[in-house]
Amino acid sequence: MADLDPHCPLCKLEKLTTWYHEEPSFVILDCDVCWVPMGVMRKHGNCEDDPDYTRMLNKLMEIADQTLGKGNWWIDPIQRSVPGHTHAHARHKGWW
């Protein structure tokens, strides 16, 4: 896993949207592109093998139940806009 990248928008994590949960290794916040909850690992690079990634996904699911409604969402782990940074979105059912 690489260190923080000062040019990466997910490493910088400016508070532009609602932040639901924050820990030293990850943050759960609203995505500023699609406006759904997303979990973002703080370090740049692939973190999917990190035990904190599993904890992040569990917290994201808890927040998705609260914000999108229990059973009204699915976890999208595809790294589209920022492929070099581990993150996942809680998408509404029927998205895409």
C-alpha positions as CSV (number, residue, x, y, z in Angstrom):
1,M,0.0,0.0,0.0
2,A,1.4,3.4,-1.0
3,D,1.5,6.6,1.1
4,L,-0.8,9.5,0.6
5,D,-0.7,11.1,-2.9
6,P,-1.1,14.9,-2.7
7,H,-2.6,15.0,-6.2
8,C,-5.3,12.4,-5.5
9,P,-8.8,13.7,-4.6
10,L,-9.5,10.7,-2.4
11,C,-6.3,11.1,-0.5
12,K,-7.0,14.8,0.1
13,L,-10.7,14.1,1.2
14,E,-11.9,17.7,1.4
15,K,-15.1,18.0,3.4
16,L,-17.3,18.9,0.5
17,T,-20.3,16.6,1.4
18,T,-21.8,14.9,4.4
19,W,-19.3,12.8,6.4
20,Y,-21.0,10.0,8.3
21,H,-18.1,8.2,10.0
22,E,-14.4,8.9,10.3
23,E,-11.5,6.6,11.5
24,P,-7.8,6.8,11.0
25,S,-7.8,4.3,8.2
26,F,-11.1,5.2,6.4
27,V,-14.0,7.6,6.0
28,I,-17.7,7.1,5.1
29,L,-19.0,10.2,3.3
30,D,-21.4,11.2,0.4
31,C,-19.7,10.9,-3.0
32,D,-19.5,14.4,-4.5
33,V,-20.3,13.0,-8.0
34,C,-23.2,10.6,-7.5
35,W,-24.4,11.7,-4.0
36,V,-24.6,8.2,-2.4
37,P,-22.6,7.0,0.7
38,M,-19.2,5.8,-0.1
39,G,-16.3,4.4,1.9
40,V,-12.8,5.6,1.2
41,M,-9.6,4.1,2.5
42,R,-7.3,7.0,3.5
43,K,-4.1,5.6,2.0
44,H,-3.5,5.6,-1.8
45,G,-3.3,2.3,-3.5
46,N,-5.0,-1.1,-3.3
47,C,-6.2,-1.8,0.3
48,E,-8.6,-4.6,-0.4
49,D,-6.4,-7.1,1.6
50,D,-6.3,-4.7,4.6
51,P,-8.5,-5.8,7.5
52,D,-9.7,-2.2,7.8
53,Y,-11.2,-2.5,4.3
54,T,-13.6,-5.2,5.7
55,R,-14.5,-2.9,8.6
56,M,-15.0,0.0,6.2
57,L,-17.4,-2.1,4.1
58,N,-19.4,-3.2,7.2
59,K,-19.7,0.5,8.4
60,L,-20.7,1.5,4.8
61,M,-23.5,-1.1,4.9
62,E,-24.7,0.1,8.2
63,I,-24.8,3.7,7.0
64,A,-26.5,2.6,3.7
65,D,-29.3,1.0,5.7
66,Q,-29.8,4.3,7.6
67,T,-29.6,6.6,4.6
68,L,-30.9,4.6,1.6
69,G,-33.2,2.3,3.5
70,K,-32.6,-1.3,4.5
71,G,-32.5,-3.6,1.4
72,N,-32.6,-0.6,-1.0
73,W,-28.9,-0.6,-2.0
74,W,-26.0,-2.7,-3.1
75,I,-22.2,-2.3,-2.7
76,D,-20.3,-1.2,-5.8
77,P,-16.6,-1.8,-5.3
78,I,-15.6,-0.8,-8.9
79,Q,-12.9,1.8,-9.0
80,R,-14.1,4.0,-11.9
81,S,-13.1,7.7,-11.6
82,V,-10.2,7.2,-9.2
83,P,-8.9,3.6,-10.1
84,G,-5.7,3.9,-8.0
85,H,-7.6,4.4,-4.7
86,T,-9.6,1.8,-2.8
87,H,-13.2,2.9,-2.3
88,A,-16.7,1.5,-2.6
89,H,-20.2,3.1,-3.1
90,A,-23.5,2.1,-1.7
91,R,-25.7,2.3,-4.8
92,H,-29.5,2.5,-5.0
93,K,-31.1,-0.7,-6.3
94,G,-31.7,-0.2,-10.0
95,W,-28.6,2.1,-10.5
96,W,-26.9,1.5,-13.9
